[in-house]
Amino acid sequence: MNQLFSSFVLRELKFKNRIVVSPMCQYSATEGVPNAWHLVHLGSRAVGGAAAVICEATSVSPEGRISPGDTGIWNEIQISAFLEITEFIKMQNCIPGIQIAHAGRKASTRIPWDPKKTQALTVEEGGWTTLAPSAVPFDANSLMPKEMTEKEIQEVLAQFVQAAKNALQAGFQLAEIHMAHGYLLNEFLSPLSNLRTDQFGGSLEKRMRFPLLVASEIRKVWPAIWPVFARISATDWVEGGWTLQDSIIFCKELKKVGIDLIDCSTGGSSPNAKIPSAPNYQVPFSESIRKESQIATGAVGLITEAQQAEDILRQGQADIILVGRQFLRDPYFASHAARTLNETINRPKQYGRS
Ligand SMILES: Cc1cc2nc3c(=O)[nH]c(=O)nc-3n(C[C@H](O)[C@H](O)[C@H](O)COP(=O)(O)O)c2cc1C
C-alpha cells in the first residue's frame, strides 16, 4: 500500500490521501471577492484528486491584502462567493481549506503581471498604509509600515477571529493560519522585523505571544471536530534571524493551544536570505519539527513527483505533502500520481468513459 494514497484523519476530518494543494495567490479577486476564476482554478484541482485544496492567502481585512487582487474574508459578499466554491470542492469529496492571512509590512504591492510590479502601491495609487510590529520596511521598494499600537494588535486579533468565523460560514472545514513568508505573524516572530520592547517583542517568548494568541483564539472558534494548520517559515535563512531551534520551541507551543499540523515552509522575512532551493530542500525542517515538537507536519517545496512524495512519507519526514507549482502545471497531479504508483482512485462519474 502506498503511503501517498493512504487516508489520514485529523480530529474527525478524513483526508482521502496525503496530497494537498498548497495555497497560491491568484491576484484575481476584486475587493476581496473570489470569482469564476477561483471556482474553476480550485475546483479543477479538487476534480484532479487532491485530498484537500487550501485557498490562497485570504485576508482578514482590506489592509492585510498583499495586493488589491487578493481574496478576503471580512464581509458577507466574500462569504457567499466562497460558499459556492467550497460546495463544489466538497462535491468532489475534497476538503475545502482556507489560508487566513494578514500581509503586514508586505502588503500594498502590485499584482505580479503589473509592469511596475517591483514598486509598492502607494496610497495615491490605491494602496494603503501597512502595519507591522516595528516601523521597518521589508526592502527599499516597500512602503514604510506603521508600528502597531497594542490597541491595533488587539484589533487585528479580533479580525483574525472574525475571519475564522466567516470562513466557517463560507463552508470551509480546514483553516490554515499564515505565519510564514515574512507576513504579519511571521514579522512578530522574527527578530529581523520585530524590534519592539513591549510584551510583544524582545525575547522569543514575547515575539511568539501575538501569533500564539491568534492561534489559540482561532482554535476556540473553529469546531473541535475540524483541524487548524499553521504555516510557518521554519528558518529565515539569515544569520541572526529566526531558526529551526526557534521553530521547534514555537511548534510545541502551537501544539499546546490546539494546532493540529505545521505546514513547514521557510524564508520570506529578508530580501538578503540565501535560500538553497532544490528538490526537497524544506523537507528536513518538516522532519525535525515532526520529531522534536511531536506534531503532525506537512512538507512543501519543489515536490513534483509521485515517488518523491511517497519517499518523504515513508521516511517519516511528514504526514502530508503540499504541492504548489506542480498543481499549476497539472491540475490532475493527484490522479497522475495515483497512476504512477499503480493506485486506483475514484474519478468523477462524469469522466467514467474516459
Ligand atoms: C503563484 C504562487 C502563489 C503563492 N501564494 C501563496 C499563498 O497565498 N500563501 C502561501 O503560504 N504560499 C504561497 N505560495 C507558496 C506555495 O504555497 C508553495 O509553498 C511554494 O510554491 C513551494 O511549493 P512548490 O515548489 O510545490 O510550488 C505561492 C506560490 C506560487 C507559485
The ligand as a Gaussian input file, in Angstrom:
#p B3LYP/6-31G(d) Opt

LIG

0 1
 C        1.650000      31.672000      -7.729000
 C        2.004000      31.338000      -6.309000
 C        1.272000      31.897000      -5.283000
 C        1.563000      31.581000      -3.948000
 N        0.773000      32.070000      -2.938000
 C        0.935000      31.633000      -1.684000
 C       -0.006000      31.943000      -0.667000
 O       -1.042000      32.555000      -0.910000
 N        0.262000      31.513000       0.590000
 C        1.370000      30.758000       0.877000
 O        1.581000      30.405000       2.038000
 N        2.248000      30.417000      -0.076000
 C        2.028000      30.802000      -1.340000
 N        2.874000      30.361000      -2.328000
 C        3.893000      29.359000      -1.994000
 C        3.347000      27.943000      -2.267000
 O        2.230000      27.640000      -1.449000
 C        4.432000      26.885000      -2.018000
 O        4.746000      26.875000      -0.655000
 C        5.693000      27.149000      -2.842000
 O        5.365000      27.454000      -4.174000
 C        6.639000      25.963000      -2.812000
 O        5.996000      24.785000      -3.228000
 P        6.114000      24.236000      -4.760000
 O        7.556000      24.068000      -5.055000
 O        5.324000      22.942000      -4.731000
 O        5.473000      25.265000      -5.642000
 C        2.624000      30.698000      -3.655000
 C        3.377000      30.170000      -4.698000
 C        3.070000      30.451000      -6.013000
 C        3.866000      29.805000      -7.109000

